[in-house]
Amino acid sequence: MEPLPGWESSPWSRADNTFRLVPCVFLLNLLQCISAQPLCRQEEFSVGDECCPMCNPGYHVKQVCSEHTGTVCAPCPPQTYTAHANGLSKCLPCGVCDPDMGLLTWQECSSWKDTVCRCISGYFCENQDGGACSTCLPHAACPPGQRVQKRGTYSHDTVCADCLTGTFSLGGTQEECLPWTKCSTFQREVKHGTSSTDTTCSFQTFYIVVVIVGVAIVGAGVVVFLLRKQRQRHTSIVASELEAFQQEQQEDAIRFPVIEVGPSVTEEEAAFNCMNSG
């Protein structure tokens, strides 16, 4: 029997039917998988087609349950833990707080609780879970042209702000930008200040020459003064020594007077003198 005009099947009809069957097949397989797994209660875990009681925190499954026995649990070995009721065959390894990552041990690991890490000073926590931190980052230093508006805390990074006009910052951790240097009367501005650099000043050539000449004159005056003072001191020493020598000569003349000695008198002169006197 031939189809009526306009009712001919298009070449894509079979393909469309095939694509419609794919989701149906997928759903049937999914339902089979779900029906194969037992619907266990929240405090149980599935083993094959059985539901076994979970182990308490701090324990792990040593032997699964059977038709006639319950789950056999064992304590977690050192440096391992389970934080919740579980059906794990092994406990989880305790975390390590790495100082190189900015972490320090806040609470030691126990059989029922993992190690609690926190950030060391100068770091802030990027990923925080309750009171524990898994990732710490160092507080950022502000770039040149900015200052610290708000210092970093345990949970927040440093907040920076731009320097105002007329001030500058080399960056880092300073909270205030520095004012530009004002060139003095004897200086001229070589380079204008920016938000990250200070004003550059230079002494004018004329004033440099004046200063050099002035220093030279003062230096020469000091040298002349010292030479004169040294000469006066030398003259004073010589005069003092001469005066002392003269005074010593006078004292010697007083202590040792000069005695005049005449010619000796002979016997004839003595007899003659006696006759004349008689």
C-alpha positions in Angstrom: 0.0 0.0 0.0 1.4 3.3 -1.0 1.4 6.2 1.5 -0.9 9.1 0.8 0.6 12.2 -0.8 2.2 14.4 1.9 2.6 11.5 4.3 5.8 10.2 3.1 8.4 9.6 5.8 11.3 12.0 5.7 14.9 10.5 5.6 15.5 11.9 9.1 12.5 10.2 10.8 14.4 7.1 11.8 17.4 9.1 13.1 15.0 11.2 15.3 13.5 8.1 16.8 16.9 6.7 17.5 18.0 9.9 19.4 14.7 9.8 21.4 15.5 6.3 22.6 19.0 7.2 23.9 17.7 9.1 27.0 15.3 6.3 27.7 18.1 3.7 27.7 20.2 5.8 30.0 17.4 6.3 32.5 16.7 2.5 32.5 20.4 1.8 33.2 20.5 4.4 36.0 17.4 2.9 37.6 19.0 -0.6 37.5 22.2 0.8 39.2 20.1 2.5 41.9 18.1 -0.6 42.5 21.3 -2.6 42.8 22.6 -0.4 45.7 20.8 -0.9 49.0 19.2 2.2 50.5 21.2 2.5 53.8 20.4 4.8 56.7 22.6 7.9 57.4 24.6 6.1 60.1 25.3 3.1 57.8 27.4 2.4 54.7 26.8 0.0 52.0 28.9 -3.2 51.4 27.7 -5.0 48.3 24.0 -5.5 49.0 24.4 -5.1 52.8 24.2 -2.0 55.0 26.8 -1.9 57.8 27.0 0.4 60.8 29.6 3.2 60.5 32.5 3.5 62.9 32.6 6.5 65.3 35.0 9.4 64.9 38.6 8.4 65.9 38.0 4.9 64.5 38.1 3.1 61.1 36.6 -0.1 59.8 38.8 -3.1 60.6 36.3 -5.6 59.3 33.0 -5.0 57.6 29.8 -6.5 58.9 28.3 -9.8 57.7 24.9 -11.4 58.0 25.8 -12.6 61.5 28.3 -10.0 62.8 28.5 -6.2 63.0 31.2 -3.8 61.8 34.5 -4.3 63.6 36.2 -0.9 64.3 39.8 0.0 65.3 41.3 3.2 66.8 43.2 5.4 64.4 47.0 5.0 64.6 49.1 8.1 65.7 49.2 11.0 63.2 45.9 9.8 61.6 42.3 10.7 62.3 38.6 10.4 61.3 36.5 13.5 62.2 33.1 11.9 61.4 31.2 8.6 61.6 32.6 6.7 58.6 33.1 3.4 56.7 36.7 4.1 55.9 39.2 1.2 55.9 42.0 3.6 56.9 42.1 6.8 58.9 43.1 10.0 57.2 46.7 11.4 57.6 47.0 14.4 59.9 47.8 17.7 58.1 51.2 19.4 58.6 51.5 23.2 59.1 54.4 24.3 56.9 56.2 27.4 58.2 57.6 28.0 54.7 53.9 28.5 53.6 53.3 30.9 56.4 51.5 28.3 58.6 52.0 27.4 62.3 50.4 24.7 64.4 47.5 26.1 66.4 46.1 22.8 67.6 47.8 19.4 67.5 46.2 16.6 65.6 44.1 14.0 67.5 42.5 10.7 66.5 39.2 12.5 65.9 40.3 15.9 64.7 42.8 17.1 62.1 45.7 19.5 62.8 44.5 23.1 63.1 46.8 25.6 61.3 46.9 29.4 61.5 48.9 32.1 59.8 52.2 33.4 61.3 52.7 37.1 61.9 52.9 39.1 58.6 50.6 36.7 56.7 46.8 36.6 56.2 44.5 33.7 55.6 43.2 33.3 52.1 41.3 30.0 52.6 39.7 29.7 56.0 37.6 26.8 57.2 36.1 27.5 60.6 39.0 28.4 62.9 41.6 26.7 60.7 43.5 28.1 57.7 44.8 26.1 54.8 46.5 28.8 52.7 48.3 31.9 54.0 49.8 34.7 52.0 52.2 37.4 53.1 50.9 40.9 53.6 51.6 42.9 50.4 54.0 45.9 50.4 52.6 49.0 48.8 54.2 49.9 45.4 56.1 53.2 44.9 53.6 56.1 44.8 51.3 54.6 47.4 51.1 54.4 51.2 49.6 52.0 53.6 46.0 53.0 54.2 45.1 50.0 56.3 47.6 47.5 57.7 47.0 43.8 57.0 45.3 41.6 59.6 44.9 37.9 60.0 42.0 37.8 57.6 42.7 40.7 55.2 45.6 41.9 53.1 47.2 45.3 53.2 45.1 48.2 51.7 47.1 50.8 49.9 46.2 54.4 48.7 47.8 56.8 46.3 50.0 59.7 47.5 48.5 63.1 47.3 50.0 65.8 45.0 53.1 67.3 46.6 54.1 64.1 48.4 55.8 60.9 47.4 56.5 57.4 48.6 59.2 54.8 47.7 56.7 52.1 48.6 56.9 49.5 51.3 55.1 49.7 54.6 55.1 53.4 55.5 51.7 54.8 56.4 52.5 58.4 55.3 53.8 59.8 52.1 56.7 62.3 52.4 56.5 65.9 51.3 58.6 67.0 48.3 61.8 68.8 49.2 61.7 72.6 48.7 64.9 73.9 47.0 66.5 76.7 49.0 67.5 80.2 47.7 70.9 78.9 46.8 69.6 76.0 44.9 67.6 75.4 41.7 65.2 72.6 40.9 66.7 70.1 38.5 63.8 67.6 38.4 60.2 68.0 39.5 58.9 65.5 42.2 56.5 62.8 41.4 54.3 60.4 43.5 57.3 58.0 43.7 60.3 60.3 43.6 61.4 63.4 45.5 62.3 66.8 44.0 66.0 67.0 42.9 67.8 70.2 43.8 71.3 71.5 42.8 73.4 74.4 44.1 73.8 77.2 41.6 77.4 77.7 40.2 77.7 81.3 41.4 77.0 80.4 45.0 79.3 77.4 44.8 82.2 79.7 43.8 81.3 82.2 46.5 81.3 79.4 49.1 84.7 78.0 47.9 86.3 81.5 47.9 84.9 82.3 51.3 86.2 79.0 52.7 89.6 79.6 51.2 89.8 83.2 52.7 88.7 81.9 56.1 91.2 79.1 55.9 94.1 81.5 55.0 93.1 83.8 57.9 93.2 80.9 60.3 96.7 79.8 59.1 98.1 83.4 59.4 96.6 83.7 62.9 98.1 80.4 64.0 101.6 81.3 62.6 101.5 84.7 64.4 100.5 83.1 67.6 103.2 80.5 67.3 105.8 83.3 66.6 104.7 85.4 69.6 104.9 82.3 71.8 108.4 81.6 70.6 109.5 85.2 71.2 108.0 85.2 74.7 109.9 82.0 75.6 113.2 83.5 74.4 112.6 86.7 76.4 111.7 84.7 79.5 114.9 82.6 79.3 117.1 85.7 78.8 115.5 87.4 81.8 116.0 84.3 83.9 119.6 84.2 82.9 120.3 87.8 83.8 118.6 87.4 87.2 120.7 84.4 87.9 123.9 86.4 87.2 122.9 89.1 89.6 122.2 86.6 92.4 125.7 85.1 91.9 127.4 88.6 92.1 125.7 89.3 95.5 126.6 85.9 97.0 130.3 86.0 95.8 131.6 89.7 96.0 134.9 90.7 94.3 138.0 91.0 96.8 140.9 93.3 95.7 144.4 91.8 96.5 147.5 94.2 96.6 151.3 93.5 96.5 152.9 91.9 99.7 154.9 94.3 102.1 158.6 93.4 102.6 160.6 93.6 105.9 162.6 96.7 104.8 159.4 98.5 103.9 158.0 97.6 107.3 161.1 98.9 109.1 161.1 102.0 107.1 157.5 102.7 107.9 158.2 102.2 111.6 161.1 104.7 111.6 159.0 107.2 109.9 156.3 106.8 112.3 158.8 107.1 115.3 
